[in-house]
Amino acid sequence: MNEKHYLSPLLEPRSVAIIGASERENSLGSVLMRNMIDAGFKGRLFAVNPKHENVFDLICYKSVEDVPQRLDLAVVAVRAEKVAAIIDSCGRAGVKAAVVLSSGFSEAGPRGALYERHVVEAARRHKIRLLGPNCLGIMRPDLGLNATFAHATASKGSIGLISQSGALCAAILDWAKPNNVGFSAVVSLGTSSDIDFGEVLEFMISDPRTESIFLYVEGIRDARRFMSALRGAARVKPVLLIKAGRHPDVSRAILSHSGAPIGDDAVFDAALRRAGVIRLYNLGQLFAAANALFSHFRPRGNRLAIITNGGGPGVMAADRAMDIDIPLSEFSDSTMEKLNAILPAGWSRGNPIDILGDADPERYSKTLQAVIDGPNVDGVLVMLTPQAMTNPSEVARTVIEIEKTADKPVVTCWMGEELVAESRRMFIEAGIPTFRTPEPAVELVGHISSYYRNQKLLMQVPASLSHLSPPSVESARLVIETALSERRKTLNEMESKALLAAFRIPIAQTVVARSATEAMVLAEEIGLPVVMKIDSASVIHKSDVGGVRLNLTSLAVVRSAYQEILEAVKKSQPDAIINGVSIEPMIQKRNGRELVIGVRRDPVFGPVITFGEGGNQVEANRDIAVALPPLNGFLVRDMIRSTRIAVRLGEFRNLPAVDMDALELVLLRVSEMVCELPWITGMDINPLIVDENGAVAVDARIVVDNVSPTADRYDHMAIHPYPSHLISKWTVPDGTVVTIRPIKPEDADLEVEFVRNLSQETKYYRFMNTMRELPPAMVARLTQIDYDREMAFLATMDVDGVEKEIGVCRYAVNPDGESCEFAVVVADDWQHRGLARKLMGVLIETARNRGLLYINGVFLSNNDRMLKFVSKLGFILTNDPEDNTVKVGVLPLQD
């Protein structure tokens, strides 16, 4: 059953009305009508305007309610103050979707914001989906739909373009036509008062006309839906994105334009890496990356080799590579031997490879082949300047021939104009990216390499830490609730460390003294030497105000240090509220490295985790990695590797390598903390000292805030974590204990073995074919799931200490966000034992708690056992009108 997407009336309309249609030259209504007529719309087009009898030879109706058939789409081009009444009329006429092109709404001030609110309320009242306002409109070239006021038209193609800027859409369309670039859809969002990126992305995921997606983003309203849709799209189609407003000073302009909230750019960057998309910074990069992606450009890494017949251009390319952290290949001994044999004595003997100004096609050919065949090279940039002895076109032919069989990407940069014009045309026809200057060529290598790296990050799903000691979430929650009940949002050091301890993060034990005598007693109990620190929520940087004393070796020194700390803090910060002085053992790790792990709350994407070098210099240190939780081992290692401090965590000078497992575990536990404790808005573990024997949090500061309870315990997260709270046990009447738990990526082998052992009949009823083995792509799709969009439960049992899968059920949320499709299958020897009913009970309850309204199923008409089973569960069965071999079932979930 191929169900239409709920945005089909908007993006695949069969009938369209232009409200505000006109023949008045250069009016919005006139441009719209002309664009629709010229595009050859394949559906029915209607004009609506009470001032006209006819518009461009079409009958013009006085109201949308007078149109003689029900409309899929209304395109509104009237003044802002009239739009709400028009939407009301559309509702009475049964219109399903509307595009509002008019400006003068929230971007124009308080009065406009009021108009916009009335428009949205009218649309919701009538269940009309709304695109805009203040947008360029939509195009679907394959349908002859051009409901925009753009002067440029789009050719048919496979690119889906979604933009918050109508002007940028127009610029891209203007570039695309002469460059033979076509589009499957162009969607201008405007202020996104209703329909936002997430929903249009979800449409494009399932749209067969769309093979790749371009996004222009200024701000995101719904981070969870955006991330979920973006990751879903990037799994199946290349996604390229330009983000405006990278600098704080630009934020005001963005807010006035799109009204979308702006987050930290480093966080947005982390989100995009996690989503598996290419982030670009200008239209030139966008077009270059598009051309490369849609050819066979497939890099495996980012180590770049540069071949040039001019030293200066080669150095320019190398400089740009260094600027954007593209490493230059270090050639192996065997590659160097080949190059020494091929090239004249004066060659550069390194990378860039300067093959000198008299290089002929043969020298280029042999050099390129030697580099491609060698190790340590992931891509090659071939450069040429037209010198007296150079034949640019012949060299181009040579490069094209070698590239046909190369297993590494080749980018070209033929500098100049007239003498190299033919070469560029040859490269374009061969699908080889070509540039006039070295810098964009190197940037392309960086962007496309990042894309394939990010694709690996995309495939990482939230980790389950169920194999580790469970955290004491309840005790952590009680500490937070106590502080909030006392109207405190900053936890003191003891409370902060209590939270870390609740999540099994090693801490330096801390006690608080409230007098010099108590300080001596506590120091003796802990054992000298000790560290003393001011305990005050008012003091953020303790060292800066004289609030820290290290390595105190006697009780007399402890007594005097207590008084010195109080006096120093009162002098620097007279208004500070002081609880006392904390005392903890002096952590002496000769080989220790001081690190910092932080958490902060981004206004768009929620909690983010930071990692870098710690100690007193952390404020000045800009070498901080940022990642969106939840994390798993792969993501943690990638985060650590992306910092400069990573080099010093291995064997460094006379220091042994740190215990990386211990460091990774702390980051995983911090990720678990922010998932399970939505009250946390800020955290600093500084320093976290790590050496060859483990990790210990020496100091910690946590900030919390009240949160409103929601149905989704992970509502504060942009990416849904592993739902470990849904793990349950079920005891069968014969005493067998079955574990029912959400599926994990690590279950791939379990799934393969489970399907392999199913009978042919069971396989046929589940998959509607009798496949012997699950294909790898299907295994990945079934086990690497987005818990926000779908859910799958495994039933497993312990067989001689080995986990065995005996059943699985799953649902996938439909694009309407209100219903889901389900499937269930049980091992043949577990059928008729109540397992299928138990699994379906868990699945139905989970879907109901998520707020879904219906569960849908599609069943083979001859599967009598399944039809009887779902009927008993309450499914209402009907015949599929398009296929008499299947039946459709619907189970209402909410009373």
Secondary structure, DSSP 8 states (H G I E B T S, - for coil): -----TTHHHHS-SEEEEET---STT-HHHHHHHHHHHHT-SSEEEEE-TT-SEETTEEEESSGGGSSS--SEEEE-S-HHHHHHHHHHHHHHT--EEEE----SGGG-HHHHHHHHHHHHHHHHTT-EEE-SS--EEEEGGGTEEEE--SS--EEEEEEEEES-HHHHHHHHHHHTTTT-EEEEEEE-TT-SS--HHHHHHHHHH-TT-SEEEEEES--S-HHHHHHHHHHHHTTS-EEEEE---SGGGHHHHHHHT------HHHHHHHHHHHT-EEESSHHHHHHHHHHHTTT---SS--EEEEESSHHHHHHHHHHHHHTT--B----HHHHHHHHHHS-TTS-SSSSEE--TT--HHHHHHHHHHHHHSSS-SEEEEEE---TT--HHHHHHHHHHHHHH-SS-EEEEE-SSGGGHHHHHHHHHHT--EESSHHHHHHHHHHHHHHHHHHHHHT------TTS----HHHHHHHHHHHHHTT--B--HHHHHHHHHHTT--B---EEESSHHHHHHHHHHH-SSEEEEEE-TT-S-TGGGT-EEEEE-SHHHHHHHHHHHHHHHHHH-TT----EEEEEE----TT-EEEEEEEEEETTTEEEEEEEE-STTTTT---EEEE-SS--HHHHHHHHHTSGGGGGGSSBTTB----HHHHHHHHHHHHHHHHH-TTEEEEEEEEEEEETTEEEE--EEEEE------SSTTTT-SS----GGG-EEEE-TTS-EEEEEE--GGGHHHHHHHHHTS-HHHHHHHHSS--SS--HHHHHHHHS--TTTEEEEEEEEEETTEEEEEEEEEEEE-TTSSEEEEEEEE-GGGTTTTHHHHHHHHHHHHHHHTT--EEEEEEETT-HHHHHHHHHHT-EEEE-TT-TTEEEEEEE---
